[in-house]
Amino acid sequence: MISTTSYTTKDRGFWRILFGLFLASLFIFASLYTVQPLLPIFVDEFGVTVATSSMSMSLTVIGLIIGLISLGFLSDRYGRVQFIKLAMIFAALPFFLIPYVDSFYFLLFIRFLQGFAFAGVPAAAIAYMAEEIDRRYLGIAMGLYIASNALGGLIGRVATGYITDQASWQMAFTLLGFFGMLLGIVLLFLLPKSRRFQPEDLRFSEDIKGFLVHLKNPKLLPIFGFGIVLQLSFTGIWTFMPFHLQEAPFNLSLHTISLLFFAYGFGVIGSPFAGKIANQFGIERIRALAILTLSLGAFITLFDNMITMAIGLSVTCLGFFIAHSLTAATVTKKATHHKGSAASLYLVSYYLGVAAGSSLLSPIWTQTGWIGIVIFSSLLPVIYLLTTRLFTRST
């Protein structure tokens, strides 16, 4: 029987959902981004190019995108919680296999499959929260969920860099696998069953039509565009930052470079407060300010100084995660139906940006180095923001 009441901050179920999704997201994003500080290691150890090495990120993301689309449909039909729980187990298992792989291309294939498994959490989590949590507290819940994304990315990058320097990247992957299995067991008992889920009683062809309708919705299209642009710029900065800092005048070790990922802490702090600030001053205004903050932070990294580099990366993280959390929170509000697939479509656009920022910017890095990456990543979101503002005014 479908419940008519939703969880508020006074309910135990609210905190079980938040803590459960926090743990699930923590592992998924740690696993997704764990290869980012290892890209120079893969170049040296497997003898591949920078572009090929970066595919360990982009192919994982492509697998995740495919998973988001297919699992988004299935979660609309069969529920949310079981996909989140199964995703944790199947996402952890490949970490026990990858350390024994000799071929980098086979490693890429496994990461592609792992990316599909990752999708079980984000494909269901946003719709799960939108259904079970009272609208008054959804912004807070979404902010905390986005903060867990940032914290997961931080832990995955920093821990992998540290363990690789102390032992090996193979050991880092094995430990991450054990961590995922443990969290998967915890989630089996922690996440409450859906009380307000209503299954879509439609054929898959109708699901696809409903999915495509979102692409014709003028209120949703700019949001999907923000997902691509914001993440493309942000991922571009972080993908090529390790290569930049291994060169002169920095000449840093992997362990030292991985410490800079603590800048993600500003995303962890900023995301939960984004909803509250936006309620006072408006989402559009705060998102615009966050985008300008992201771009400013990227420009600060152009100075060949470790202090300014750390400051710039921190400012970039603060701006990005505020802009992302506000954008993600508006998807289910503007979607009138198929909310699970609408949330999945936003995440598809978001991860298209990750894939593009991981691999498609390689020519810019090859031709112009760090300056080219920073200029492109700084200007793109600002140009998109101005373009959407002009288009909105003219319609």
N, C-alpha and C positions, 0 to 999 in steps of 0.2 A: 504493500500500500504506500502511495506517494505521500510524503509529509508536506504539510502546508507551511511549516515553520522552517526558518533557516537559522544557522548558527550565528551567534553574536560573540563578542569577546567574553561574555559571562559564562559561555558554555564550554564544557570540557572538550566537546567535539571540535570546536573551532581551533583549539590549541593542538589537538591531535592531528588535524589536517595540516596546520601550518608547520608543525615540527616534522611530520612525516614527509611532506613535500620539500621541506628544507633539506632533510637528509638525502632524499632521492635526487634532488637537483644538485646538491653538493657533489655527489659522486658522479653524476652524468657529466657535469661541466668540468670537473677535475679530469675525467677520462677523455673528454673531447679535446681539451687543450693541453693535455700532458705532453704531446709531441712538439709543441711550439718551441720550447727551449732546446729541443734535441735536433732541430733541423740542421745546424752546422755539424753535429755529430754524425748524422746520417750521411751527409755529403762526404765526410772523411772515411767513415767505416765501410760504406757500401760503394763508394766511388761513383756517386750519382751527381747530377747537376743540382743547383739551387732550386730550379723550377720543379725537378722531379722529387726532390726532398720535400718540398712544400705540398706535394700531392698527398702526403700522409695526413695532412689536415683537410685539404679540399675534397678528396675522395671520401673521407669519413663523413664530411658534411653532405655530400651528394647522396650517400646511403641514408643519412638522417632525413634529408628532404623527401626521398621516396617513402621512407617510413612514416613521416608526418602526414603525407597525403593519404596513404592507405590505412594507417592506424587511426587517423582522424575520422575517416568514414566508419571504421569498425567501432570506435568508441562511441560514436553517435548512436550506433545500433545495439551494442552489447554492454555498454557501461564504461566506467572510467578506471575504477580501482584495480581491476585485474591486470590491465595493461601496464599500469605503473609498477606493480609488484613483479610481473614477469620480466619487464624490461631490466630491472636491477640484476636479476640472475643471469640473463643472456648477455647483458653488457659486460659483466665481470668475467665470464668464462674465457673470452679470447685473450685476456691478459696472461693466462697460463700457457698459451700456445705461442704467442708472438716471440718470446725470448729465444725459442728454438728454431726460428726461421732463418734460413741462409740467404734466400732471395728477397731483395727489397720489393720486387713486384708482387711476390706472394704476401709480403707484409701489407702492401697496399690493398690487396684483395681482402685480407682479414679485417683490416680497418674499415673497408667499405661495408662489410657485413656487420661489423660492430656498430657502425653508424646507424644502420637500420634498427638495431636493438635499442640504441640510445633513444630513438624517437618515441618509444612507448611512454616515457615520462612527460615530455613537453606536449605531446599530442593530446594528452588527457588532462593534464594538471590545470590549465587555465579554465577549461570548461567545467572541470570538477569544482574548482573554487567558485566560479560564477553561479553554479547551481546550488551549492550547499551553504555558502556564506552570505549573510545579510548584505544588501547593497551598500548600506552605510559603512561597512567595514571592509568592503572589497578592495578599495584603494590601498588600505593599510596592508591587507593580506598580499596583494599583488606586489607592493613595494618590498615586503619581506621576502617574497619568492624571488624577485629579481635580485635582491641582495644575496640570496643563496647562490644564484648563478655566478655573481661576481666572486663570492668567497670560494666557490668550487673551482673557478678558473684560477684564482690566486693559489689555492692549495696545490692544485695539479701541477702548475708551472714551477712553483717554488720547491715543493717536495721532490719533484722529478729532477730538477737541477741539482739539488743538494745530494740526493741519493746517488745520482749518476757520478758526481764528483767524488763521493766517498766510496762507492762500490761500482755500480754499472747501471746502465739504463734498463738492462734485463731485470735486475733486482727491483728497480723502481716499478716496473710493470707487474711483477709477481706480487709485490706488496699491495699494489692498487687492486689487483684481483681479489686478494683475501679481504681487503677493506670493503669491496663491493658485495661480496658474498655475505659478510657479516651484516651490513646494512639491509640487504635483501631480506634476511631472516627477521630483523627487527620490524621491517615494514609489514610483514605478514600479520603481525599482531597489533600494529600501531594505527594504521589508517582505518577510519570508520567506513562502514558500508555506505553507499550512496542512498540518501533518503528522498531526494527530489529529482532523480534522473528519470526522464521519460524517453524510452527508446523510439528512434525514428522507424516507423513502419512503412518504409519505402523500398523500392527496388534500387539497386546500385546505380542504374542508369539515371534515375531521378535524383539520387544523391549527387551524381556528377553534374547534373544540370543545376542543382542548388548550389554546388560548389562554384560553378562557372558564373552564376548570377552575382556572386561577390565581386567578380572582376568587372562587372558593369555598374557596380554601386559607386557613384561619385563621392560618397562619404568615406568609403573604405579604400579606394584606390590610392589616395595620397598617403594613407597610413601604411599600406604595403610598400609604397615607394620609400617612405622613411625607413622602414625595416631594412631595405637593401642598402640605401645610401649610408645610413649611420654605421651599420656593421661593416660595410666595405671599407670605409675610411678608418674605423677603429682597428679592424683586423690587419689592415695594411701596415699601420704603425707598429703593432706588436709582432707581426710576422717577420719584418725585416730589421727590427731593433736589435736582435741578437747578432745578426751579421754585421751591422753597423758598429756595435760596441766591441766586437772581436778585432776590428781593424784599428789602425792608428788614427787618432792619438790615444785612444782608450786602452786597447789591447787587454781587455778584461777576460777573466776565466768564466766558465759556464756558471759556477757557483755564485760569483759576484753578479753576473748578469741576472740570474734568477731572483736575486734579492730585490731587483727593481720591480718585480711583479707584485710586491707588497703595495704598490700604487693602487692596486685593485681594492685595497681597503677603503679608499675614498668612495668607490662605487658601492661598497657594502654599507657605508654610513649614509650616503646620499639618497639611495633608492627608497628606503622606508619613509623618508621625510618628504619625498617628491609629491606624494598624493596630498599631504596636508598643506604644503605650500601652494600647490595648484588649486586647491579648494578656495584659498583666500584670494589669489591673484589671477587665476585662470590658467587652464592647461596650455593654451596656445602661447601665451606670454612667457610662461616658465620654460616651455620646451624650446622656444626661440633663444632664450637666454642660455639654456643648457647647451644648445648647438654652438653658439658663439664661444662658450666656455671650452668646449671640446676643441674647436679650431685654434683658440688662443693657446691652449696647452700644447698642441702639436707644434705650433710655431716656436714656442719656447725651447723645444728640444733641438733646434738648429744650432744653439750655442754649444761649442765643444768643451763642455764643462759638466762634470758629474752632478753637481748640485742643481744646475739648471735643467739637466736631463731628468733628474728625479722629480723636480717640481713640475716640469712640463708634463710628464707622464701621469702624475697624480691629478693635475688639473684636467687632463684629457679624460681620465677615468671618471672623475666626478661629473663632468658634462655629459659624457656618453650614457652612463647608467641612469641619470635623471631623465634624459631625453627618451631612452628606451623604455623605462618603466611607465612613463606617462603615455607613450604611444601604445604599449601593449594593453594598458588598462582601458583604452577607448575602443578596442576591437569588439568585444562582446556587447558593449553598450550600443554600438552603431549597427551591429548585425541583427536583423529582424528574425532570422531563422537559421537553422544549421549552425548554431553558435560554435560547436566543436570544430567543424570544418573551417569556419571563419578564423578561429584562433589558430588552427593549423596552417591556413594560408598566410597569415601574418608571419608565423614562424618559418614557413617556406621562404618567404621574401627575406626574412632576417638571415637565414642560413645561406641563401644565395649570395648575400653580401659577404658572409664568412668565406665561402668558396672563392668568390671573386677576389677578395682581399688577400687570400692565401696564395693564389697562383696567378691570377690574371695581371697582377701588378709587377710580376717578375721582369717584364721588359722595361718598365720604368726604373726599377732598381738597377738593372744591367746598364742602361744608358745614362742615367743621371744620378744614381746612388741615393743617399738618404735625403738630399735636398729635394729631389723630384718626388719621392714618396711623401714627404711632409707637405709640400705645396699642393699636390693632388688631394691628399687626405684632408687638408685643412679647408680648401676652397669648395670641394664637392658638396658637403652638407649645407654650407651657407648658400651656394647657388641654388640648390634644390629648395631650400626654405623660401628664398625670395621668389622663385618660380611658382611655387604652390600658393604663396600669398597673392601674387599678381593674378594667377588663374582664378583663385577664389573670388577676388574682387570683381573680375570681369564677367563672372557667370551669375 
